[in-house]
């Protein structure tokens, strides 16, 4: 289980990220795949893959092995979400 808070004033949420081996980028930062990003945004994985991760202001992948093996820094994605003026997708 991971504890995720998108804003310092926000209560952390307990969320279950998929139980797959997850790279640790540095102390306090974990890697997110497109399914994790979709879960954080509340949209489908396909939308996160095809639209959100291709936005010009979205952080570059921290690990980019191929189109299907990309991982983003949780801290950078969190910073991107906090700086957004509108939600990127809704269910």
Secondary structure, DSSP 8 states (H G I E B T S, - for coil): -EEE-SSTTS--EEE---SS---EEETTEEEE-HHHHHHHHTS-HHHHHHTGGGSTTS---SEEEETTEEEEEHHHHHHHHHH-SS-S---
